[in-house]
Amino acid sequence: MLAFTTAIINRLVKYYNINPDEAREMVHDEWDYLEEEYVRGDCAPKDIAKYLISIYMVA
């Protein structure tokens, strides 16, 4: 799970130019969803990062 969340944070920072602290906070806020996706194994970290961006850019 640590590698999964790290990959999501790194993707947010590198490709979406999000501040690392803000990226960590986004992951923390959506922890239940991330854990659920990790257990199911359906989504790659890049898909999760894209989902997080879509949520936070609307809000």
mmCIF file of the C-alpha atoms, coordinates in Angstrom:
data_MODEL
# 
_entry.id   MODEL 
# 
loop_
_atom_site.group_PDB 
_atom_site.id 
_atom_site.type_symbol 
_atom_site.label_atom_id 
_atom_site.label_alt_id 
_atom_site.label_comp_id 
_atom_site.label_asym_id 
_atom_site.label_entity_id 
_atom_site.label_seq_id 
_atom_site.pdbx_PDB_ins_code 
_atom_site.Cartn_x 
_atom_site.Cartn_y 
_atom_site.Cartn_z 
_atom_site.occupancy 
_atom_site.B_iso_or_equiv 
_atom_site.pdbx_formal_charge 
_atom_site.auth_seq_id 
_atom_site.auth_comp_id 
_atom_site.auth_asym_id 
_atom_site.auth_atom_id 
_atom_site.pdbx_PDB_model_num 
ATOM 1  C CA . MET A 1 1  ? 0.000   0.000  0.000   1.00 0.00 ? 1  MET A CA 1 
ATOM 2  C CA . LEU A 1 2  ? 2.896   2.366  0.734   1.00 0.00 ? 2  LEU A CA 1 
ATOM 3  C CA . ALA A 1 3  ? 4.326   1.962  -2.774  1.00 0.00 ? 3  ALA A CA 1 
ATOM 4  C CA . PHE A 1 4  ? 0.842   2.488  -4.245  1.00 0.00 ? 4  PHE A CA 1 
ATOM 5  C CA . THR A 1 5  ? 0.223   5.755  -2.399  1.00 0.00 ? 5  THR A CA 1 
ATOM 6  C CA . THR A 1 6  ? 3.772   6.960  -3.067  1.00 0.00 ? 6  THR A CA 1 
ATOM 7  C CA . ALA A 1 7  ? 3.259   6.351  -6.781  1.00 0.00 ? 7  ALA A CA 1 
ATOM 8  C CA . ILE A 1 8  ? 0.021   8.365  -6.666  1.00 0.00 ? 8  ILE A CA 1 
ATOM 9  C CA . ILE A 1 9  ? 1.691   11.268 -4.844  1.00 0.00 ? 9  ILE A CA 1 
ATOM 10 C CA . ASN A 1 10 ? 4.660   11.230 -7.221  1.00 0.00 ? 10 ASN A CA 1 
ATOM 11 C CA . ARG A 1 11 ? 2.330   11.257 -10.226 1.00 0.00 ? 11 ARG A CA 1 
ATOM 12 C CA . LEU A 1 12 ? 0.365   14.209 -8.817  1.00 0.00 ? 12 LEU A CA 1 
ATOM 13 C CA . VAL A 1 13 ? 3.571   16.142 -8.203  1.00 0.00 ? 13 VAL A CA 1 
ATOM 14 C CA . LYS A 1 14 ? 5.293   15.322 -11.480 1.00 0.00 ? 14 LYS A CA 1 
ATOM 15 C CA . TYR A 1 15 ? 2.495   15.384 -14.053 1.00 0.00 ? 15 TYR A CA 1 
ATOM 16 C CA . TYR A 1 16 ? -0.062  17.702 -12.467 1.00 0.00 ? 16 TYR A CA 1 
ATOM 17 C CA . ASN A 1 17 ? 2.372   20.125 -10.790 1.00 0.00 ? 17 ASN A CA 1 
ATOM 18 C CA . ILE A 1 18 ? 0.741   19.763 -7.374  1.00 0.00 ? 18 ILE A CA 1 
ATOM 19 C CA . ASN A 1 19 ? 2.649   20.771 -4.254  1.00 0.00 ? 19 ASN A CA 1 
ATOM 20 C CA . PRO A 1 20 ? 3.906   17.580 -2.500  1.00 0.00 ? 20 PRO A CA 1 
ATOM 21 C CA . ASP A 1 21 ? 2.220   18.538 0.775   1.00 0.00 ? 21 ASP A CA 1 
ATOM 22 C CA . GLU A 1 22 ? -1.082  19.137 -1.002  1.00 0.00 ? 22 GLU A CA 1 
ATOM 23 C CA . ALA A 1 23 ? -0.735  15.825 -2.837  1.00 0.00 ? 23 ALA A CA 1 
ATOM 24 C CA . ARG A 1 24 ? -0.232  14.016 0.480   1.00 0.00 ? 24 ARG A CA 1 
ATOM 25 C CA . GLU A 1 25 ? -3.301  15.770 1.882   1.00 0.00 ? 25 GLU A CA 1 
ATOM 26 C CA . MET A 1 26 ? -5.367  14.732 -1.143  1.00 0.00 ? 26 MET A CA 1 
ATOM 27 C CA . VAL A 1 27 ? -4.321  11.113 -0.622  1.00 0.00 ? 27 VAL A CA 1 
ATOM 28 C CA . HIS A 1 28 ? -5.085  11.382 3.088   1.00 0.00 ? 28 HIS A CA 1 
ATOM 29 C CA . ASP A 1 29 ? -8.548  12.847 2.409   1.00 0.00 ? 29 ASP A CA 1 
ATOM 30 C CA . GLU A 1 30 ? -9.460  10.062 -0.003  1.00 0.00 ? 30 GLU A CA 1 
ATOM 31 C CA . TRP A 1 31 ? -7.849  7.257  1.991   1.00 0.00 ? 31 TRP A CA 1 
ATOM 32 C CA . ASP A 1 32 ? -10.960 5.037  2.149   1.00 0.00 ? 32 ASP A CA 1 
ATOM 33 C CA . TYR A 1 33 ? -11.408 5.162  -1.623  1.00 0.00 ? 33 TYR A CA 1 
ATOM 34 C CA . LEU A 1 34 ? -7.713  4.486  -2.230  1.00 0.00 ? 34 LEU A CA 1 
ATOM 35 C CA . GLU A 1 35 ? -7.704  1.538  0.128   1.00 0.00 ? 35 GLU A CA 1 
ATOM 36 C CA . GLU A 1 36 ? -10.764 0.084  -1.569  1.00 0.00 ? 36 GLU A CA 1 
ATOM 37 C CA . GLU A 1 37 ? -9.190  0.418  -5.027  1.00 0.00 ? 37 GLU A CA 1 
ATOM 38 C CA . TYR A 1 38 ? -5.917  -1.048 -3.792  1.00 0.00 ? 38 TYR A CA 1 
ATOM 39 C CA . VAL A 1 39 ? -7.655  -4.119 -2.391  1.00 0.00 ? 39 VAL A CA 1 
ATOM 40 C CA . ARG A 1 40 ? -9.651  -4.624 -5.593  1.00 0.00 ? 40 ARG A CA 1 
ATOM 41 C CA . GLY A 1 41 ? -6.531  -4.125 -7.695  1.00 0.00 ? 41 GLY A CA 1 
ATOM 42 C CA . ASP A 1 42 ? -8.489  -2.652 -10.612 1.00 0.00 ? 42 ASP A CA 1 
ATOM 43 C CA . CYS A 1 43 ? -6.836  0.741  -10.938 1.00 0.00 ? 43 CYS A CA 1 
ATOM 44 C CA . ALA A 1 44 ? -3.277  1.826  -11.568 1.00 0.00 ? 44 ALA A CA 1 
ATOM 45 C CA . PRO A 1 45 ? -1.814  4.739  -9.597  1.00 0.00 ? 45 PRO A CA 1 
ATOM 46 C CA . LYS A 1 46 ? -2.022  6.970  -12.681 1.00 0.00 ? 46 LYS A CA 1 
ATOM 47 C CA . ASP A 1 47 ? -5.786  6.340  -12.899 1.00 0.00 ? 47 ASP A CA 1 
ATOM 48 C CA . ILE A 1 48 ? -6.224  7.196  -9.230  1.00 0.00 ? 48 ILE A CA 1 
ATOM 49 C CA . ALA A 1 49 ? -4.184  10.396 -9.652  1.00 0.00 ? 49 ALA A CA 1 
ATOM 50 C CA . LYS A 1 50 ? -6.379  11.389 -12.588 1.00 0.00 ? 50 LYS A CA 1 
ATOM 51 C CA . TYR A 1 51 ? -9.495  10.717 -10.481 1.00 0.00 ? 51 TYR A CA 1 
ATOM 52 C CA . LEU A 1 52 ? -8.157  12.824 -7.601  1.00 0.00 ? 52 LEU A CA 1 
ATOM 53 C CA . ILE A 1 53 ? -7.410  15.707 -9.945  1.00 0.00 ? 53 ILE A CA 1 
ATOM 54 C CA . SER A 1 54 ? -10.914 15.542 -11.382 1.00 0.00 ? 54 SER A CA 1 
ATOM 55 C CA . ILE A 1 55 ? -12.411 15.697 -7.874  1.00 0.00 ? 55 ILE A CA 1 
ATOM 56 C CA . TYR A 1 56 ? -10.262 18.531 -6.603  1.00 0.00 ? 56 TYR A CA 1 
ATOM 57 C CA . MET A 1 57 ? -10.423 20.661 -9.750  1.00 0.00 ? 57 MET A CA 1 
ATOM 58 C CA . VAL A 1 58 ? -14.226 20.674 -9.572  1.00 0.00 ? 58 VAL A CA 1 
ATOM 59 C CA . ALA A 1 59 ? -14.311 21.505 -5.860  1.00 0.00 ? 59 ALA A CA 1 
# 
